[in-house]
Amino acid sequence: MHEEFRCLGLNFSFKGVAILEKLVNDEIKVFCLSEEEISEVLAAWKTRNYVPVAKVETTINSKPQRIQGETEKQYKYRHVKNIVQILKNLKNTPCT
């Protein structure tokens, strides 16, 4: 999974990358994470490489749509679930 993370431009010095790896490998579940760990994952996800505005539509968008009445905490947990699903789908995909 390190290769896929590297291709995405994730910064391995962030604690959230290690948490992401455990989530992708099903060693832990999103609902078991603390709010601090969720924040670490989201911070790590933000370290990805930036792309020019012209290519934004072809990039990976992990942000879920807001649900009425949803708290910020619930939204962040759903966001991390989306990130994990994206990474699981990228597993063993060659980098381009």
Secondary structure by P-SEA (a helix, b strand, c coil): caaaaaaaccccccaaaaaaaaaaacccccccccaaaaaaaaaaaacccccccccccccccccccccccccaaaaaaaaaaaaaaaaaaacccccc
